[in-house]
Amino acid sequence: MGKLVNLNKFRKRKARVEKERQTETNRRLHGRTKAERAQDLLRKRKLETQVDGARLEPPKEPEE
């Protein structure tokens, strides 16, 4: 006689594995620490100030 398998447990285990796989994908795509985000923001601001400082003429104000 063959081994009995509880299909509910099988389905739950399969769903749990799939959820973990999706979670890992999301972590890789979106997961950054607060320090990493702050460092990127600091780099962006520093680059903007360098670019603004290198302008030959001041930016024109938009007319209304």
mmCIF file as Biopython writes it, N, C-alpha, C and O atoms, coordinates in Angstrom:
data_model
#
loop_
_atom_site.group_PDB
_atom_site.id
_atom_site.type_symbol
_atom_site.label_atom_id
_atom_site.label_alt_id
_atom_site.label_comp_id
_atom_site.label_asym_id
_atom_site.label_entity_id
_atom_site.label_seq_id
_atom_site.pdbx_PDB_ins_code
_atom_site.Cartn_x
_atom_site.Cartn_y
_atom_site.Cartn_z
_atom_site.occupancy
_atom_site.B_iso_or_equiv
_atom_site.auth_seq_id
_atom_site.auth_asym_id
_atom_site.pdbx_PDB_model_num
ATOM 1   N N  . MET A ? 1  ? 0.846  -1.173 0.000   1.0 0.0 1  A 1 
ATOM 2   C CA . MET A ? 1  ? 0.000  0.000  0.000   1.0 0.0 1  A 1 
ATOM 3   C C  . MET A ? 1  ? 0.897  1.244  0.000   1.0 0.0 1  A 1 
ATOM 4   O O  . MET A ? 1  ? 1.949  1.261  0.638   1.0 0.0 1  A 1 
ATOM 5   N N  . GLY A ? 2  ? 0.471  2.269  -0.715  1.0 0.0 2  A 1 
ATOM 6   C CA . GLY A ? 2  ? 1.260  3.489  -0.835  1.0 0.0 2  A 1 
ATOM 7   C C  . GLY A ? 2  ? 1.159  4.365  0.404   1.0 0.0 2  A 1 
ATOM 8   O O  . GLY A ? 2  ? 0.311  4.159  1.272   1.0 0.0 2  A 1 
ATOM 9   N N  . LYS A ? 3  ? 2.034  5.331  0.458   1.0 0.0 3  A 1 
ATOM 10  C CA . LYS A ? 3  ? 2.074  6.257  1.595   1.0 0.0 3  A 1 
ATOM 11  C C  . LYS A ? 3  ? 0.962  7.295  1.452   1.0 0.0 3  A 1 
ATOM 12  O O  . LYS A ? 3  ? 0.767  7.863  0.378   1.0 0.0 3  A 1 
ATOM 13  N N  . LEU A ? 4  ? 0.245  7.533  2.532   1.0 0.0 4  A 1 
ATOM 14  C CA . LEU A ? 4  ? -0.816 8.529  2.515   1.0 0.0 4  A 1 
ATOM 15  C C  . LEU A ? 4  ? -0.220 9.923  2.650   1.0 0.0 4  A 1 
ATOM 16  O O  . LEU A ? 4  ? 0.714  10.140 3.422   1.0 0.0 4  A 1 
ATOM 17  N N  . VAL A ? 5  ? -0.774 10.868 1.888   1.0 0.0 5  A 1 
ATOM 18  C CA . VAL A ? 5  ? -0.284 12.242 1.905   1.0 0.0 5  A 1 
ATOM 19  C C  . VAL A ? 5  ? -1.456 13.157 2.233   1.0 0.0 5  A 1 
ATOM 20  O O  . VAL A ? 5  ? -2.512 13.075 1.606   1.0 0.0 5  A 1 
ATOM 21  N N  . ASN A ? 6  ? -1.264 14.024 3.212   1.0 0.0 6  A 1 
ATOM 22  C CA . ASN A ? 6  ? -2.280 14.998 3.551   1.0 0.0 6  A 1 
ATOM 23  C C  . ASN A ? 6  ? -2.139 16.171 2.583   1.0 0.0 6  A 1 
ATOM 24  O O  . ASN A ? 6  ? -1.160 16.915 2.636   1.0 0.0 6  A 1 
ATOM 25  N N  . LEU A ? 7  ? -3.116 16.326 1.708   1.0 0.0 7  A 1 
ATOM 26  C CA . LEU A ? 7  ? -3.042 17.350 0.670   1.0 0.0 7  A 1 
ATOM 27  C C  . LEU A ? 7  ? -3.078 18.758 1.242   1.0 0.0 7  A 1 
ATOM 28  O O  . LEU A ? 7  ? -2.473 19.664 0.669   1.0 0.0 7  A 1 
ATOM 29  N N  . ASN A ? 8  ? -3.765 18.966 2.348   1.0 0.0 8  A 1 
ATOM 30  C CA . ASN A ? 8  ? -3.803 20.303 2.963   1.0 0.0 8  A 1 
ATOM 31  C C  . ASN A ? 8  ? -2.410 20.728 3.411   1.0 0.0 8  A 1 
ATOM 32  O O  . ASN A ? 8  ? -2.000 21.865 3.181   1.0 0.0 8  A 1 
ATOM 33  N N  . LYS A ? 9  ? -1.689 19.822 4.044   1.0 0.0 9  A 1 
ATOM 34  C CA . LYS A ? 9  ? -0.322 20.140 4.477   1.0 0.0 9  A 1 
ATOM 35  C C  . LYS A ? 9  ? 0.577  20.399 3.274   1.0 0.0 9  A 1 
ATOM 36  O O  . LYS A ? 9  ? 1.419  21.297 3.298   1.0 0.0 9  A 1 
ATOM 37  N N  . PHE A ? 10 ? 0.391  19.605 2.224   1.0 0.0 10 A 1 
ATOM 38  C CA . PHE A ? 10 ? 1.183  19.773 1.014   1.0 0.0 10 A 1 
ATOM 39  C C  . PHE A ? 10 ? 0.938  21.148 0.389   1.0 0.0 10 A 1 
ATOM 40  O O  . PHE A ? 10 ? 1.883  21.838 0.006   1.0 0.0 10 A 1 
ATOM 41  N N  . ARG A ? 11 ? -0.334 21.542 0.290   1.0 0.0 11 A 1 
ATOM 42  C CA . ARG A ? 11 ? -0.677 22.848 -0.285  1.0 0.0 11 A 1 
ATOM 43  C C  . ARG A ? 11 ? -0.120 23.986 0.557   1.0 0.0 11 A 1 
ATOM 44  O O  . ARG A ? 11 ? 0.432  24.946 0.020   1.0 0.0 11 A 1 
ATOM 45  N N  . LYS A ? 12 ? -0.260 23.882 1.859   1.0 0.0 12 A 1 
ATOM 46  C CA . LYS A ? 12 ? 0.247  24.932 2.752   1.0 0.0 12 A 1 
ATOM 47  C C  . LYS A ? 12 ? 1.759  25.060 2.652   1.0 0.0 12 A 1 
ATOM 48  O O  . LYS A ? 12 ? 2.295  26.168 2.627   1.0 0.0 12 A 1 
ATOM 49  N N  . ARG A ? 13 ? 2.441  23.926 2.596   1.0 0.0 13 A 1 
ATOM 50  C CA . ARG A ? 13 ? 3.901  23.958 2.482   1.0 0.0 13 A 1 
ATOM 51  C C  . ARG A ? 13 ? 4.315  24.583 1.151   1.0 0.0 13 A 1 
ATOM 52  O O  . ARG A ? 13 ? 5.260  25.370 1.101   1.0 0.0 13 A 1 
ATOM 53  N N  . LYS A ? 14 ? 3.615  24.238 0.081   1.0 0.0 14 A 1 
ATOM 54  C CA . LYS A ? 14 ? 3.916  24.801 -1.229  1.0 0.0 14 A 1 
ATOM 55  C C  . LYS A ? 14 ? 3.675  26.310 -1.227  1.0 0.0 14 A 1 
ATOM 56  O O  . LYS A ? 14 ? 4.484  27.060 -1.774  1.0 0.0 14 A 1 
ATOM 57  N N  . ALA A ? 15 ? 2.583  26.766 -0.624  1.0 0.0 15 A 1 
ATOM 58  C CA . ALA A ? 15 ? 2.280  28.195 -0.555  1.0 0.0 15 A 1 
ATOM 59  C C  . ALA A ? 15 ? 3.329  28.922 0.274   1.0 0.0 15 A 1 
ATOM 60  O O  . ALA A ? 15 ? 3.730  30.031 -0.078  1.0 0.0 15 A 1 
ATOM 61  N N  . ARG A ? 16 ? 3.778  28.316 1.369   1.0 0.0 16 A 1 
ATOM 62  C CA . ARG A ? 16 ? 4.783  28.935 2.235   1.0 0.0 16 A 1 
ATOM 63  C C  . ARG A ? 16 ? 6.114  29.094 1.493   1.0 0.0 16 A 1 
ATOM 64  O O  . ARG A ? 16 ? 6.778  30.123 1.621   1.0 0.0 16 A 1 
ATOM 65  N N  . VAL A ? 17 ? 6.497  28.088 0.729   1.0 0.0 17 A 1 
ATOM 66  C CA . VAL A ? 17 ? 7.736  28.151 -0.043  1.0 0.0 17 A 1 
ATOM 67  C C  . VAL A ? 17 ? 7.633  29.239 -1.110  1.0 0.0 17 A 1 
ATOM 68  O O  . VAL A ? 17 ? 8.583  29.994 -1.316  1.0 0.0 17 A 1 
ATOM 69  N N  . GLU A ? 18 ? 6.503  29.325 -1.783  1.0 0.0 18 A 1 
ATOM 70  C CA . GLU A ? 18 ? 6.311  30.343 -2.815  1.0 0.0 18 A 1 
ATOM 71  C C  . GLU A ? 18 ? 6.323  31.742 -2.209  1.0 0.0 18 A 1 
ATOM 72  O O  . GLU A ? 18 ? 6.875  32.674 -2.794  1.0 0.0 18 A 1 
ATOM 73  N N  . LYS A ? 19 ? 5.721  31.883 -1.052  1.0 0.0 19 A 1 
ATOM 74  C CA . LYS A ? 19 ? 5.706  33.182 -0.375  1.0 0.0 19 A 1 
ATOM 75  C C  . LYS A ? 19 ? 7.129  33.594 0.020   1.0 0.0 19 A 1 
ATOM 76  O O  . LYS A ? 19 ? 7.501  34.758 -0.130  1.0 0.0 19 A 1 
ATOM 77  N N  . GLU A ? 20 ? 7.910  32.659 0.516   1.0 0.0 20 A 1 
ATOM 78  C CA . GLU A ? 20 ? 9.311  32.944 0.861   1.0 0.0 20 A 1 
ATOM 79  C C  . GLU A ? 20 ? 10.106 33.359 -0.367  1.0 0.0 20 A 1 
ATOM 80  O O  . GLU A ? 20 ? 10.930 34.271 -0.299  1.0 0.0 20 A 1 
ATOM 81  N N  . ARG A ? 21 ? 9.864  32.701 -1.471  1.0 0.0 21 A 1 
ATOM 82  C CA . ARG A ? 21 ? 10.554 33.028 -2.723  1.0 0.0 21 A 1 
ATOM 83  C C  . ARG A ? 21 ? 10.209 34.460 -3.151  1.0 0.0 21 A 1 
ATOM 84  O O  . ARG A ? 21 ? 11.091 35.223 -3.546  1.0 0.0 21 A 1 
ATOM 85  N N  . GLN A ? 22 ? 8.922  34.820 -3.071  1.0 0.0 22 A 1 
ATOM 86  C CA . GLN A ? 22 ? 8.492  36.170 -3.429  1.0 0.0 22 A 1 
ATOM 87  C C  . GLN A ? 22 ? 9.068  37.204 -2.459  1.0 0.0 22 A 1 
ATOM 88  O O  . GLN A ? 22 ? 9.466  38.293 -2.871  1.0 0.0 22 A 1 
ATOM 89  N N  . THR A ? 23 ? 9.111  36.863 -1.187  1.0 0.0 23 A 1 
ATOM 90  C CA . THR A ? 23 ? 9.669  37.762 -0.176  1.0 0.0 23 A 1 
ATOM 91  C C  . THR A ? 23 ? 11.136 38.034 -0.451  1.0 0.0 23 A 1 
ATOM 92  O O  . THR A ? 23 ? 11.584 39.175 -0.347  1.0 0.0 23 A 1 
ATOM 93  N N  . GLU A ? 24 ? 11.876 37.017 -0.795  1.0 0.0 24 A 1 
ATOM 94  C CA . GLU A ? 24 ? 13.299 37.186 -1.091  1.0 0.0 24 A 1 
ATOM 95  C C  . GLU A ? 24 ? 13.492 38.084 -2.309  1.0 0.0 24 A 1 
ATOM 96  O O  . GLU A ? 24 ? 14.393 38.923 -2.329  1.0 0.0 24 A 1 
ATOM 97  N N  . THR A ? 25 ? 12.655 37.910 -3.315  1.0 0.0 25 A 1 
ATOM 98  C CA . THR A ? 25 ? 12.726 38.766 -4.503  1.0 0.0 25 A 1 
ATOM 99  C C  . THR A ? 25 ? 12.460 40.220 -4.127  1.0 0.0 25 A 1 
ATOM 100 O O  . THR A ? 25 ? 13.175 41.117 -4.573  1.0 0.0 25 A 1 
ATOM 101 N N  . ASN A ? 26 ? 11.448 40.455 -3.318  1.0 0.0 26 A 1 
ATOM 102 C CA . ASN A ? 26 ? 11.123 41.818 -2.894  1.0 0.0 26 A 1 
ATOM 103 C C  . ASN A ? 26 ? 12.250 42.423 -2.067  1.0 0.0 26 A 1 
ATOM 104 O O  . ASN A ? 26 ? 12.550 43.610 -2.199  1.0 0.0 26 A 1 
ATOM 105 N N  . ARG A ? 27 ? 12.871 41.621 -1.223  1.0 0.0 27 A 1 
ATOM 106 C CA . ARG A ? 27 ? 13.987 42.122 -0.424  1.0 0.0 27 A 1 
ATOM 107 C C  . ARG A ? 27 ? 15.124 42.591 -1.329  1.0 0.0 27 A 1 
ATOM 108 O O  . ARG A ? 27 ? 15.735 43.632 -1.085  1.0 0.0 27 A 1 
ATOM 109 N N  . ARG A ? 28 ? 15.395 41.828 -2.353  1.0 0.0 28 A 1 
ATOM 110 C CA . ARG A ? 28 ? 16.481 42.200 -3.260  1.0 0.0 28 A 1 
ATOM 111 C C  . ARG A ? 28 ? 16.138 43.453 -4.059  1.0 0.0 28 A 1 
ATOM 112 O O  . ARG A ? 28 ? 17.013 44.274 -4.335  1.0 0.0 28 A 1 
ATOM 113 N N  . LEU A ? 29 ? 14.871 43.602 -4.431  1.0 0.0 29 A 1 
ATOM 114 C CA . LEU A ? 29 ? 14.471 44.752 -5.238  1.0 0.0 29 A 1 
ATOM 115 C C  . LEU A ? 29 ? 14.306 46.016 -4.413  1.0 0.0 29 A 1 
ATOM 116 O O  . LEU A ? 29 ? 14.728 47.090 -4.841  1.0 0.0 29 A 1 
ATOM 117 N N  . HIS A ? 30 ? 13.704 45.908 -3.247  1.0 0.0 30 A 1 
ATOM 118 C CA . HIS A ? 30 ? 13.306 47.091 -2.493  1.0 0.0 30 A 1 
ATOM 119 C C  . HIS A ? 30 ? 13.981 47.235 -1.137  1.0 0.0 30 A 1 
ATOM 120 O O  . HIS A ? 30 ? 13.889 48.293 -0.514  1.0 0.0 30 A 1 
ATOM 121 N N  . GLY A ? 31 ? 14.632 46.230 -0.687  1.0 0.0 31 A 1 
ATOM 122 C CA . GLY A ? 31 ? 15.144 46.239 0.674   1.0 0.0 31 A 1 
ATOM 123 C C  . GLY A ? 31 ? 16.478 46.935 0.799   1.0 0.0 31 A 1 
ATOM 124 O O  . GLY A ? 31 ? 17.508 46.406 0.381   1.0 0.0 31 A 1 
ATOM 125 N N  . ARG A ? 32 ? 16.458 48.113 1.371   1.0 0.0 32 A 1 
ATOM 126 C CA . ARG A ? 32 ? 17.696 48.836 1.673   1.0 0.0 32 A 1 
ATOM 127 C C  . ARG A ? 32 ? 17.561 49.369 3.090   1.0 0.0 32 A 1 
ATOM 128 O O  . ARG A ? 32 ? 16.467 49.707 3.542   1.0 0.0 32 A 1 
ATOM 129 N N  . THR A ? 33 ? 18.667 49.437 3.769   1.0 0.0 33 A 1 
ATOM 130 C CA . THR A ? 33 ? 18.629 49.926 5.133   1.0 0.0 33 A 1 
ATOM 131 C C  . THR A ? 33 ? 18.444 51.438 5.138   1.0 0.0 33 A 1 
ATOM 132 O O  . THR A ? 33 ? 18.648 52.106 4.125   1.0 0.0 33 A 1 
ATOM 133 N N  . LYS A ? 34 ? 18.062 51.952 6.270   1.0 0.0 34 A 1 
ATOM 134 C CA . LYS A ? 34 ? 17.874 53.391 6.417   1.0 0.0 34 A 1 
ATOM 135 C C  . LYS A ? 34 ? 19.189 54.130 6.167   1.0 0.0 34 A 1 
ATOM 136 O O  . LYS A ? 34 ? 19.190 55.214 5.583   1.0 0.0 34 A 1 
ATOM 137 N N  . ALA A ? 35 ? 20.291 53.555 6.603   1.0 0.0 35 A 1 
ATOM 138 C CA . ALA A ? 35 ? 21.602 54.165 6.399   1.0 0.0 35 A 1 
ATOM 139 C C  . ALA A ? 35 ? 21.949 54.232 4.910   1.0 0.0 35 A 1 
ATOM 140 O O  . ALA A ? 35 ? 22.507 55.229 4.450   1.0 0.0 35 A 1 
ATOM 141 N N  . GLU A ? 36 ? 21.628 53.191 4.161   1.0 0.0 36 A 1 
ATOM 142 C CA . GLU A ? 36 ? 21.896 53.200 2.720   1.0 0.0 36 A 1 
ATOM 143 C C  . GLU A ? 36 ? 21.070 54.269 2.016   1.0 0.0 36 A 1 
ATOM 144 O O  . GLU A ? 36 ? 21.576 54.966 1.137   1.0 0.0 36 A 1 
ATOM 145 N N  . ARG A ? 37 ? 19.801 54.403 2.398   1.0 0.0 37 A 1 
ATOM 146 C CA . ARG A ? 37 ? 18.963 55.443 1.791   1.0 0.0 37 A 1 
ATOM 147 C C  . ARG A ? 37 ? 19.490 56.824 2.137   1.0 0.0 37 A 1 
ATOM 148 O O  . ARG A ? 37 ? 19.516 57.708 1.280   1.0 0.0 37 A 1 
ATOM 149 N N  . ALA A ? 38 ? 19.911 57.025 3.378   1.0 0.0 38 A 1 
ATOM 150 C CA . ALA A ? 38 ? 20.447 58.324 3.795   1.0 0.0 38 A 1 
ATOM 151 C C  . ALA A ? 38 ? 21.736 58.643 3.046   1.0 0.0 38 A 1 
ATOM 152 O O  . ALA A ? 38 ? 21.953 59.788 2.650   1.0 0.0 38 A 1 
ATOM 153 N N  . GLN A ? 39 ? 22.580 57.656 2.852   1.0 0.0 39 A 1 
ATOM 154 C CA . GLN A ? 39 ? 23.833 57.858 2.139   1.0 0.0 39 A 1 
ATOM 155 C C  . GLN A ? 39 ? 23.565 58.227 0.677   1.0 0.0 39 A 1 
ATOM 156 O O  . GLN A ? 39 ? 24.231 59.106 0.131   1.0 0.0 39 A 1 
ATOM 157 N N  . ASP A ? 40 ? 22.605 57.570 0.049   1.0 0.0 40 A 1 
ATOM 158 C CA . ASP A ? 40 ? 22.257 57.898 -1.328  1.0 0.0 40 A 1 
ATOM 159 C C  . ASP A ? 40 ? 21.700 59.318 -1.433  1.0 0.0 40 A 1 
ATOM 160 O O  . ASP A ? 40 ? 22.008 60.037 -2.383  1.0 0.0 40 A 1 
ATOM 161 N N  . LEU A ? 41 ? 20.885 59.718 -0.464  1.0 0.0 41 A 1 
ATOM 162 C CA . LEU A ? 41 ? 20.334 61.070 -0.459  1.0 0.0 41 A 1 
ATOM 163 C C  . LEU A ? 41 ? 21.450 62.103 -0.304  1.0 0.0 41 A 1 
ATOM 164 O O  . LEU A ? 41 ? 21.432 63.144 -0.961  1.0 0.0 41 A 1 
ATOM 165 N N  . LEU A ? 42 ? 22.408 61.818 0.558   1.0 0.0 42 A 1 
ATOM 166 C CA . LEU A ? 42 ? 23.534 62.723 0.757   1.0 0.0 42 A 1 
ATOM 167 C C  . LEU A ? 42 ? 24.361 62.853 -0.524  1.0 0.0 42 A 1 
ATOM 168 O O  . LEU A ? 42 ? 24.760 63.957 -0.893  1.0 0.0 42 A 1 
ATOM 169 N N  . ARG A ? 43 ? 24.616 61.744 -1.195  1.0 0.0 43 A 1 
ATOM 170 C CA . ARG A ? 43 ? 25.355 61.778 -2.467  1.0 0.0 43 A 1 
ATOM 171 C C  . ARG A ? 43 ? 24.605 62.599 -3.512  1.0 0.0 43 A 1 
ATOM 172 O O  . ARG A ? 43 ? 25.207 63.379 -4.250  1.0 0.0 43 A 1 
ATOM 173 N N  . LYS A ? 44 ? 23.291 62.417 -3.567  1.0 0.0 44 A 1 
ATOM 174 C CA . LYS A ? 44 ? 22.476 63.140 -4.542  1.0 0.0 44 A 1 
ATOM 175 C C  . LYS A ? 44 ? 22.538 64.641 -4.283  1.0 0.0 44 A 1 
ATOM 176 O O  . LYS A ? 44 ? 22.720 65.425 -5.214  1.0 0.0 44 A 1 
ATOM 177 N N  . ARG A ? 45 ? 22.388 65.042 -3.029  1.0 0.0 45 A 1 
ATOM 178 C CA . ARG A ? 45 ? 22.438 66.462 -2.689  1.0 0.0 45 A 1 
ATOM 179 C C  . ARG A ? 45 ? 23.815 67.061 -2.985  1.0 0.0 45 A 1 
ATOM 180 O O  . ARG A ? 45 ? 23.914 68.182 -3.483  1.0 0.0 45 A 1 
ATOM 181 N N  . LYS A ? 46 ? 24.869 66.313 -2.677  1.0 0.0 46 A 1 
ATOM 182 C CA . LYS A ? 46 ? 26.225 66.792 -2.929  1.0 0.0 46 A 1 
ATOM 183 C C  . LYS A ? 46 ? 26.450 66.979 -4.430  1.0 0.0 46 A 1 
ATOM 184 O O  . LYS A ? 46 ? 27.039 67.976 -4.848  1.0 0.0 46 A 1 
ATOM 185 N N  . LEU A ? 47 ? 25.993 66.041 -5.229  1.0 0.0 47 A 1 
ATOM 186 C CA . LEU A ? 47 ? 26.133 66.140 -6.676  1.0 0.0 47 A 1 
ATOM 187 C C  . LEU A ? 47 ? 25.350 67.337 -7.213  1.0 0.0 47 A 1 
ATOM 188 O O  . LEU A ? 47 ? 25.835 68.053 -8.089  1.0 0.0 47 A 1 
ATOM 189 N N  . GLU A ? 48 ? 24.148 67.555 -6.695  1.0 0.0 48 A 1 
ATOM 190 C CA . GLU A ? 48 ? 23.343 68.695 -7.138  1.0 0.0 48 A 1 
ATOM 191 C C  . GLU A ? 48 ? 24.035 70.019 -6.824  1.0 0.0 48 A 1 
ATOM 192 O O  . GLU A ? 48 ? 24.028 70.934 -7.647  1.0 0.0 48 A 1 
ATOM 193 N N  . THR A ? 49 ? 24.632 70.123 -5.638  1.0 0.0 49 A 1 
ATOM 194 C CA . THR A ? 49 ? 25.313 71.366 -5.292  1.0 0.0 49 A 1 
ATOM 195 C C  . THR A ? 49 ? 26.547 71.571 -6.163  1.0 0.0 49 A 1 
ATOM 196 O O  . THR A ? 49 ? 26.860 72.705 -6.526  1.0 0.0 49 A 1 
ATOM 197 N N  . GLN A ? 50 ? 27.247 70.504 -6.502  1.0 0.0 50 A 1 
ATOM 198 C CA . GLN A ? 50 ? 28.410 70.615 -7.378  1.0 0.0 50 A 1 
ATOM 199 C C  . GLN A ? 50 ? 27.986 71.079 -8.771  1.0 0.0 50 A 1 
ATOM 200 O O  . GLN A ? 50 ? 28.645 71.926 -9.374  1.0 0.0 50 A 1 
ATOM 201 N N  . VAL A ? 51 ? 26.906 70.532 -9.269  1.0 0.0 51 A 1 
ATOM 202 C CA . VAL A ? 51 ? 26.418 70.908 -10.595 1.0 0.0 51 A 1 
ATOM 203 C C  . VAL A ? 51 ? 25.935 72.355 -10.581 1.0 0.0 51 A 1 
ATOM 204 O O  . VAL A ? 51 ? 26.234 73.117 -11.500 1.0 0.0 51 A 1 
ATOM 205 N N  . ASP A ? 52 ? 25.193 72.737 -9.550  1.0 0.0 52 A 1 
ATOM 206 C CA . ASP A ? 52 ? 24.703 74.105 -9.451  1.0 0.0 52 A 1 
ATOM 207 C C  . ASP A ? 52 ? 25.855 75.092 -9.318  1.0 0.0 52 A 1 
ATOM 208 O O  . ASP A ? 52 ? 25.775 76.200 -9.847  1.0 0.0 52 A 1 
ATOM 209 N N  . GLY A ? 53 ? 26.910 74.718 -8.633  1.0 0.0 53 A 1 
ATOM 210 C CA . GLY A ? 53 ? 28.066 75.590 -8.466  1.0 0.0 53 A 1 
ATOM 211 C C  . GLY A ? 53 ? 28.864 75.749 -9.735  1.0 0.0 53 A 1 
ATOM 212 O O  . GLY A ? 53 ? 29.602 76.725 -9.875  1.0 0.0 53 A 1 
ATOM 213 N N  . ALA A ? 54 ? 28.740 74.824 -10.662 1.0 0.0 54 A 1 
ATOM 214 C CA . ALA A ? 54 ? 29.505 74.876 -11.901 1.0 0.0 54 A 1 
ATOM 215 C C  . ALA A ? 54 ? 28.754 75.588 -13.029 1.0 0.0 54 A 1 
ATOM 216 O O  . ALA A ? 54 ? 29.271 75.699 -14.141 1.0 0.0 54 A 1 
ATOM 217 N N  . ARG A ? 55 ? 27.554 76.066 -12.755 1.0 0.0 55 A 1 
ATOM 218 C CA . ARG A ? 55 ? 26.776 76.762 -13.792 1.0 0.0 55 A 1 
ATOM 219 C C  . ARG A ? 55 ? 27.454 78.078 -14.166 1.0 0.0 55 A 1 
ATOM 220 O O  . ARG A ? 55 ? 28.014 78.767 -13.313 1.0 0.0 55 A 1 
ATOM 221 N N  . LEU A ? 56 ? 27.397 78.410 -15.433 1.0 0.0 56 A 1 
ATOM 222 C CA . LEU A ? 56 ? 27.976 79.662 -15.903 1.0 0.0 56 A 1 
ATOM 223 C C  . LEU A ? 56 ? 27.021 80.832 -15.671 1.0 0.0 56 A 1 
ATOM 224 O O  . LEU A ? 56 ? 27.459 81.951 -15.405 1.0 0.0 56 A 1 
ATOM 225 N N  . GLU A ? 57 ? 25.741 80.575 -15.769 1.0 0.0 57 A 1 
ATOM 226 C CA . GLU A ? 57 ? 24.771 81.630 -15.506 1.0 0.0 57 A 1 
ATOM 227 C C  . GLU A ? 57 ? 23.686 81.056 -14.590 1.0 0.0 57 A 1 
ATOM 228 O O  . GLU A ? 57 ? 23.392 79.863 -14.654 1.0 0.0 57 A 1 
ATOM 229 N N  . PRO A ? 58 ? 23.099 81.888 -13.751 1.0 0.0 58 A 1 
ATOM 230 C CA . PRO A ? 58 ? 22.099 81.382 -12.815 1.0 0.0 58 A 1 
ATOM 231 C C  . PRO A ? 58 ? 20.878 80.857 -13.559 1.0 0.0 58 A 1 
ATOM 232 O O  . PRO A ? 58 ? 20.572 81.314 -14.660 1.0 0.0 58 A 1 
ATOM 233 N N  . PRO A ? 59 ? 20.186 79.903 -12.963 1.0 0.0 59 A 1 
ATOM 234 C CA . PRO A ? 59 ? 18.989 79.358 -13.627 1.0 0.0 59 A 1 
ATOM 235 C C  . PRO A ? 59 ? 17.910 80.430 -13.723 1.0 0.0 59 A 1 
ATOM 236 O O  . PRO A ? 59 ? 17.762 81.260 -12.826 1.0 0.0 59 A 1 
ATOM 237 N N  . LYS A ? 60 ? 17.161 80.402 -14.818 1.0 0.0 60 A 1 
ATOM 238 C CA . LYS A ? 60 ? 16.101 81.372 -15.036 1.0 0.0 60 A 1 
ATOM 239 C C  . LYS A ? 60 ? 14.882 80.976 -14.227 1.0 0.0 60 A 1 
ATOM 240 O O  . LYS A ? 60 ? 14.531 79.801 -14.121 1.0 0.0 60 A 1 
ATOM 241 N N  . GLU A ? 61 ? 14.248 81.991 -13.659 1.0 0.0 61 A 1 
ATOM 242 C CA . GLU A ? 61 ? 13.020 81.759 -12.891 1.0 0.0 61 A 1 
ATOM 243 C C  . GLU A ? 61 ? 11.878 81.583 -13.868 1.0 0.0 61 A 1 
ATOM 244 O O  . GLU A ? 61 ? 11.798 82.304 -14.863 1.0 0.0 61 A 1 
ATOM 245 N N  . PRO A ? 62 ? 10.987 80.629 -13.600 1.0 0.0 62 A 1 
ATOM 246 C CA . PRO A ? 62 ? 9.843  80.439 -14.505 1.0 0.0 62 A 1 
ATOM 247 C C  . PRO A ? 62 ? 8.896  81.630 -14.415 1.0 0.0 62 A 1 
ATOM 248 O O  . PRO A ? 62 ? 8.621  82.146 -13.332 1.0 0.0 62 A 1 
ATOM 249 N N  . GLU A ? 63 ? 8.404  82.052 -15.577 1.0 0.0 63 A 1 
ATOM 250 C CA . GLU A ? 63 ? 7.482  83.181 -15.620 1.0 0.0 63 A 1 
ATOM 251 C C  . GLU A ? 63 ? 6.071  82.680 -15.473 1.0 0.0 63 A 1 
ATOM 252 O O  . GLU A ? 63 ? 5.716  81.615 -15.979 1.0 0.0 63 A 1 
ATOM 253 N N  . GLU A ? 64 ? 5.266  83.458 -14.773 1.0 0.0 64 A 1 
ATOM 254 C CA . GLU A ? 64 ? 3.874  83.039 -14.582 1.0 0.0 64 A 1 
ATOM 255 C C  . GLU A ? 64 ? 2.947  83.751 -15.510 1.0 0.0 64 A 1 
ATOM 256 O O  . GLU A ? 64 ? 1.740  83.514 -15.479 1.0 0.0 64 A 1 
#
